[in-house]
Amino acid sequence: MVKGVNTAAMQAEQLKLDGNLYFKKNRLGAAIEAYTEAITLCPSVAVYWTNRALCHLKRNDWTRVEEDCQKAVQLDRNSVKGHYMLGLALIRKEKYAEGIKALERSLDLGRGANPHSYMVEEIWQELARARYQEWEHDSTKRSWDLQNLKESCEIALIEKHLRDVTQTEGFTDEVTDSASEQLEALKSVFSKVAEADTPMEIPDYLCCKITLDIFRDPVIAPSGFTYERAVILDHLQKVGKFDPITRETLQPSQLVQNLAIKEAVQAFLEKHGWAYRMD
Amino acid sequence: MTGSSASSRKVLSKIATNRLQKELVEWQVNPPSGFLHKVTDNLQRWVIEVYGAQGTIYAGEKYQLQVDFPEHYPMEAPQVIFLHPAPLHPHIYSNGHICLDILYDSWSPAMTVSSICISILSMLSSSTVKERPEDNDRYVKNCRNGRSPKETRWWFHDDKV
């Protein structure tokens, strides 16, 4: 019995290797077949599902990507690739909130494994793009709703003004003045509400002094200065073991995650989705 | 020193492009005083006019800096030289090369074009004599094949430049 199981597992592993080979040669159909056979033999191995999902992804078959990845993350809650491709599939289907959640999960897992791998960069790019799309989508609706509301309010104010004019004799100038004041005030109230959706300069304290860009994964040095993790590590490796601003000696092990700034960045981005824009 | 003229001809990395775009926007909003950058569509080479500060021996004079960015800017310093004619200064060679530590060994990625410009202007302003470095002729002769100043083994004339 035990021997039988082992044989199935070994066969499945071999099928995975075959699948990988087909995938490299861009023979997606053959790769999918191999992974499917592996899954039939050993349905509880998450990697078989994510590998097959990647084939579906290359074919833009997003429904199947979603199905396979759902299964993969069910089997392995820590699957970076499973959460990543699941996120991509959900976003393709305009399920932004769920897709973003999946991408965030995969980013956290990926950073835990290797904070500056190409995978983390790729996940971040996709996440930022999705966040930006979500913001574009939501803010368009918000500004449309606000515009309608503003017009209704203006019409109501003008109607009220006309009623007041017909009821008041002799003091029409005063009534007109107060009406135009109210219209002005209404305008400023509405422009205030729209401010969060209007791109402006990102505050300096949320930006890395090296990238000049908003922080993603901020770390603080003993000098008190905060830097973008991947970039400061690159600096320590390539330029020298010193703090770029104070020039004090600095070792990678001295860098500590700056949770306060990380939260401040999250709060800022939550409110100002346009800041996810990357050119 | 990792810099070489060969690497500076490579296209800018994504990080470099992103950062230079940010620097450019910041420059347009808040340019360092005494400098004028004529914006072109070439992000990799900036030509900046420098105006000698009032009350210094360069007052009323105008020079041009050429700044070339390497592929891995800001992990690598840009190449900064004066275009002909270079100001007469004890740390500036007649071929435009500038002996200033932050452009070479003391570069830090936290520095920007703007902070480089300010350092260069303060170097000019602190000079009391208009003369070339002592080794000017020898140095310029050595650079005749178009060598980048980033390939020079600099020993800095003094610490406070």
Contacts between the chains, C-beta under 8 A, distances in Angstrom:
chain1	res1	chain2	res2	distance
A	209	B	110	4.8
A	210	B	19	7.7
A	210	B	74	6.2
A	210	B	109	4.7
A	210	B	110	5.9
A	211	B	15	6.8
A	211	B	18	7.0
A	211	B	19	6.0
A	211	B	22	8.0
A	212	B	19	5.5
A	212	B	22	4.0
A	212	B	23	6.7
A	212	B	26	7.5
A	212	B	112	8.0
A	213	B	18	6.4
A	213	B	19	7.5
A	213	B	22	6.7
A	231	B	15	7.3
A	231	B	109	7.6
A	234	B	75	6.1
A	235	B	75	6.2
A	235	B	109	5.4
A	238	B	2	7.3
A	238	B	72	7.7
A	238	B	75	5.2
A	238	B	76	8.0
A	239	B	75	6.0
A	239	B	76	7.9
A	239	B	107	7.2
A	239	B	108	7.3
A	239	B	109	6.5
A	242	B	108	7.6
A	244	B	108	4.5
A	244	B	109	5.2
A	244	B	110	3.8
A	245	B	108	7.3
A	245	B	110	4.7
A	247	B	108	6.9
A	278	B	18	7.9
A	279	B	18	7.5
A	279	B	21	7.0
